Amino acid sequence: MKFDISDEESHKAKIPHEIFLTNLVGNHILWFIASLGIANSYIQPLLLVPVLSAATLTYILWRSHQSKNRDSWYVMCHWQICARRSRMFTVMLMFMVVVSGLGWIGYSQLGLMKEAAYALVGGLGILPVMVTVLVLILLESDILHQAALRKLPKRIVDQYSGPDMPAVVEESVST
């Protein structure tokens, strides 16, 4: 659905998606790959990836909660979309940590072969997170484009409909 909102509101609605995309692309892909190259010499740049990610995800979740009381309806909806995806990404990261911990315990305490531990951590822990990152980049890029076009998915409109909802300019059949 397309809404009658100002350029300023459209710009504010793009902010949560830009922050989340910066975390995904800039931190989890670019910075991670760059810091892997020097991880044998310096581990600190690699350790920044989870620290920056946790800070970014925490900010998005906190700000989306604040958005319910301080932003316009349209901007609030975009913060809620971003918060939902941030929670999903956080769950995937926690899953990777648990699987990595199990791999480490299996190798160090239970006599699991090093290759089996790598397969467990890489195949069951890291691979789903990598796929999630790629899917979230696509989803966030699409919703960022929709924010620029002043659109929202119908299911979000239905979920957060209320008296302060702006005027609908164009109904759409997509969800």
C-alpha positions in Angstrom: 0.0 0.0 0.0 1.2 3.4 -0.9 0.8 6.3 1.6 0.5 10.1 1.4 3.5 11.1 3.5 6.2 13.8 3.4 9.7 13.4 2.1 11.0 13.8 5.6 8.9 10.9 6.8 10.1 8.8 3.9 13.7 9.6 4.8 13.1 8.8 8.5 11.5 5.4 7.5 14.7 4.4 5.6 17.0 5.0 8.6 16.4 1.6 10.5 16.9 -0.3 7.2 20.1 1.6 6.4 21.5 0.8 9.9 20.6 -2.9 9.7 22.1 -3.1 6.1 25.3 -1.4 7.3 25.6 -4.1 10.0 25.0 -6.9 7.6 27.1 -5.8 4.7 29.7 -3.5 6.3 30.2 -5.5 9.5 29.3 -9.1 8.8 30.7 -9.3 5.3 33.3 -6.6 4.6 34.8 -6.1 8.0 34.7 -9.8 8.8 36.5 -10.8 5.6 39.1 -8.0 5.9 39.8 -8.9 9.6 40.1 -12.6 8.7 43.2 -11.8 6.7 45.1 -10.5 9.7 43.5 -12.8 12.3 46.7 -14.8 12.7 48.6 -11.7 13.7 45.9 -9.5 15.3 42.7 -11.0 16.7 41.2 -7.6 17.9 39.8 -6.5 14.5 38.0 -9.9 14.2 36.6 -9.5 17.8 35.0 -6.2 16.7 32.5 -8.0 14.5 30.4 -9.5 17.3 30.8 -6.4 19.4 29.6 -4.0 16.7 26.8 -6.4 15.7 25.5 -6.7 19.2 25.6 -2.9 19.7 23.8 -2.4 16.4 21.1 -5.0 17.0 20.6 -3.8 20.6 20.2 -0.2 19.3 17.7 -1.3 16.6 15.6 -3.2 19.2 15.7 -0.4 21.7 14.9 2.3 19.1 12.0 0.3 17.7 10.5 0.1 21.2 11.0 3.9 21.5 9.5 4.4 18.1 6.1 3.4 19.3 5.8 6.5 21.4 7.8 9.1 19.5 7.6 8.5 15.7 4.8 8.9 13.2 2.9 5.8 12.3 4.7 5.2 9.0 8.2 5.5 10.5 7.1 3.3 13.5 6.0 0.6 11.1 9.4 0.6 9.4 11.2 0.4 12.8 9.0 -2.6 13.7 9.8 -4.4 10.5 13.5 -3.9 11.1 13.2 -5.0 14.7 11.5 -8.2 13.7 14.3 -9.0 11.3 16.9 -8.1 13.9 15.4 -10.5 16.4 15.4 -13.2 13.7 19.1 -12.5 13.0 19.9 -12.5 16.7 18.3 -15.9 17.1 20.4 -17.2 14.2 23.6 -15.8 15.8 22.8 -17.4 19.1 22.2 -20.7 17.3 25.6 -20.4 15.7 27.2 -19.7 19.1 25.5 -22.8 20.6 26.6 -25.0 17.7 30.1 -23.6 17.9 30.2 -24.3 21.7 29.0 -27.9 21.1 31.7 -28.3 18.4 34.3 -27.1 20.8 33.1 -29.3 23.6 32.9 -32.3 21.3 36.5 -31.8 20.2 38.0 -30.9 23.5 36.1 -33.1 25.9 34.4 -35.9 23.9 37.3 -36.8 21.5 35.5 -35.7 18.4 37.9 -35.5 15.4 39.0 -32.0 14.4 37.4 -32.4 10.9 34.1 -33.5 12.4 34.1 -30.5 14.7 34.8 -28.2 11.7 32.0 -29.8 9.8 29.6 -29.4 12.7 30.5 -25.8 13.3 30.8 -24.8 9.6 27.9 -26.8 8.2 25.4 -26.6 11.0 26.5 -23.3 12.6 28.0 -20.9 10.2 26.3 -21.8 6.9 22.7 -21.1 8.1 23.9 -17.7 9.4 25.6 -16.9 6.0 22.3 -17.8 4.2 20.3 -15.7 6.7 22.6 -12.7 6.1 22.1 -13.0 2.3 18.4 -13.3 2.6 18.2 -10.4 5.0 20.2 -8.2 2.7 17.7 -8.9 0.0 14.7 -8.3 2.2 16.1 -5.1 3.7 17.1 -3.8 0.3 13.6 -4.3 -0.9 11.9 -2.7 2.1 14.4 0.2 1.9 13.2 0.7 -1.7 9.6 0.5 -0.5 10.3 3.1 2.1 11.6 5.5 -0.6 8.4 4.8 -2.6 6.2 5.4 0.5 4.9 1.9 0.6 4.3 -0.7 3.2 3.3 -4.4 2.9 -0.4 -5.1 3.5 0.3 -7.4 6.5 2.2 -4.7 8.3 -0.6 -2.2 7.6 -3.1 -4.7 9.0 -1.0 -5.5 12.0 -0.4 -1.8 13.0 -3.5 -0.1 11.7 -4.9 2.6 13.8 -6.4 6.1 13.9 -3.1 7.8 13.2 -2.5 5.9 10.0 -1.9 8.3 7.0 -4.1 8.4 4.0 -3.7 5.5 1.5 -2.8 6.7 -2.0 -2.8 3.4 -3.7 -4.0 -0.1 -2.8 -1.8 -2.9 -3.9 -2.3 -6.7 -4.1 1.2 -7.6 -3.0 1.9 -8.7 0.6 
